[in-house]
Amino acid sequence: LFQGDLGPFNPGLPVEVPVWLAINLKQRQKCRLIPPEWMDVGKLEEIRDQERKEDTFTPMPSPYYMELTKLLLNYASDNIPKADEIRTLVKDTWDTRMAKLRLSADSFVQQQEAHAKLDNLTLMEINTTGTFLTQALDHMYKLRTNLQPGESSHSQDF
Amino acid sequence: MSEAYFPVGPGLGMEENFLSLDDILMSQEKLPGRAESALPRLAVLLGQGAGSAESVPEGSKLEIPLWLAKGLHDSKRRIISVELPKIYKEAWRTVFSADANVVDLHKMGPYYYGFGSQLLNFDNPENPEIAQTILQATEGGPVLPASNSVCPLQTFTARFRRIMDSSQNAYNEDTSALVAQLDELERALFQVGQKGLNDFQCWEKGQASQITASSLVQSYGKRKFTEVDG
C-alpha cells in the first residue's frame, strides 16, 4: 500500500489527484472530472491524421492513452465534451497504429531480419501483439537452426 | 483464465523434447523405407505377413514410424534405409515456392514442420534445401539464388502473414474453415493470436477487473451457494 497526502479539497476549486481516486470519488458522486488537455477533438484529430500520414509511429500524448480514455469515457462521460467523437477518434488512431504494427511485423518476418526498432509504442499495443509475435519468431528461430547442424550461433546468410 | 498446467512444447531443431506431447504424436508419423537386410521373424510386427515365424525379405518396402526409423537407422549396420515422404520431395517443393498459402498442410501430415526438422537427422543430400523450404514457406520471402532450393523456412514465412491476419481479426466467429488447413504448429500460433485478441476484447468490455468463476471449478459440478436451502 502506498501513502501520501492529497488536497486540500475545497469545493469548486480544481485539484490534481491520482486517477483511481478520481474515479472512486466520481462513482460516489462527490466530484466532477476535468478531462486531460489532450483529450480534445481538435487535438485528437491532428494526432490521428498525423498517424495516417507517417510510416513510423507518432508519439502519443500519454503512454496510457488507451486506458485513460476507457476509464474516463466509462465513468465520467458526462464531464467530457463530445465524448462519442473522442471515443471514435481514439479508436481510429488505435486501429491505424495496430495496422502499422502488423505491417511492420510482416515485413520483419518476410525479410528475416534480426532487429526491429519500434519507437513510440505504448504498452497496450505491445501486449496485444507481443505474445503472438514472440512465439512466431521462436518457431522461425527453431526452423533456422535446422540449417546449421554443427554451429550454435545465428547466421543471416544462407 | 490462466492455464492449469504448462505444457511442454516441441523440441528445437533436430532434437525432440522427450516430454512433449506434440513431439510424441509427431514421431508416430510414418516414413517410407526399405529393409536392407532380412529381418527374421518380424514380419507380423511390420504388417507384412500372417505367421509369426516369417521374416521380412531383404529390400522390401516398409512404412515405419519415425521413432522406429530413428532407432534403426545406422549406415554401418544397414538395417533400414529411409526415403523422404513425397511431400518433402522436389515436386512439392516447387509448389511451395509458387505459393505456400494454398497448400492444405493439415492434410499433408499434421506435423509438417516438426517432421521435416526430424528428417534432417537422416543424412540425405537434399537436407539444406528441405530445411530452407520449411522455413520460407511461412514467409514467402525471396527464393535463394542457389538452384531451386525452397525449404520449410520459406513455407513458414509465406504462411505467417495469413495466420497473423486471420487470428487477429476473427472475433467470435467460426474459425474451423480457416484452421483446417494449418498444421499443428501453425494451429498453436493461431490459438495464441486468438487468445490475445480475446483478452483485449475482454479488457475493453471491462471484464478484466471482474472476478468470474474459474473454468476448472465450474466443471466440478458442486452445488452453488445460491442454490443451497436454509
Contacts between the chains, C-beta under 8 A, distances in Angstrom:
chain1	res1	chain2	res2	distance
A	70	B	204	6.8
A	74	B	206	7.0
A	102	B	164	6.3
A	102	B	165	7.4
A	102	B	168	7.0
A	105	B	164	6.9
A	106	B	160	7.3
A	106	B	161	4.9
A	106	B	164	6.8
A	109	B	138	7.6
A	109	B	139	5.5
A	109	B	157	5.9
A	109	B	160	5.0
A	109	B	161	7.6
A	110	B	139	5.0
A	110	B	140	6.7
A	110	B	141	5.0
A	110	B	157	5.9
A	110	B	160	7.9
A	110	B	161	7.6
A	111	B	141	6.3
A	112	B	139	6.7
A	112	B	141	6.4
A	112	B	157	6.9
A	127	B	196	8.0
A	128	B	196	5.8
A	128	B	197	7.7
A	128	B	200	5.1
A	129	B	168	7.6
A	129	B	196	6.9
A	130	B	196	7.9
A	131	B	192	5.5
A	131	B	195	7.5
A	131	B	196	5.4
A	132	B	164	6.8
A	132	B	167	7.0
A	132	B	168	7.5
A	132	B	189	6.8
A	132	B	192	5.2
A	132	B	193	4.3
A	132	B	196	5.6
A	135	B	188	7.6
A	135	B	189	5.8
A	135	B	192	5.3
A	136	B	160	6.0
A	136	B	163	7.9
A	136	B	164	7.5
A	136	B	189	5.8
A	139	B	113	7.4
A	139	B	138	7.8
A	139	B	156	6.7
A	139	B	185	6.2
A	139	B	189	7.0
A	140	B	135	6.8
A	140	B	138	7.2
A	140	B	139	7.9
A	140	B	153	7.4
A	140	B	156	6.3
A	140	B	157	7.5
A	142	B	12	5.0
A	142	B	13	5.7
A	142	B	117	7.4
A	143	B	113	6.7
A	143	B	117	7.0
A	143	B	131	7.1
A	143	B	134	5.7
A	143	B	135	4.2
A	143	B	138	7.8
A	143	B	152	5.9
A	143	B	153	5.0
A	143	B	156	5.7
A	144	B	135	6.0
A	144	B	153	6.3
A	145	B	12	6.5
A	145	B	13	4.1
A	146	B	13	5.3
A	146	B	14	6.5
A	146	B	117	5.3
A	146	B	120	5.6
A	146	B	131	4.0
A	146	B	134	7.3
A	146	B	135	7.5
A	146	B	152	7.6
A	146	B	153	7.7
A	147	B	128	6.3
A	147	B	131	4.9
A	147	B	132	6.7
A	147	B	135	7.6
A	147	B	153	7.3
A	149	B	14	6.8
A	149	B	120	7.1
A	158	B	132	6.9
A	158	B	144	7.1
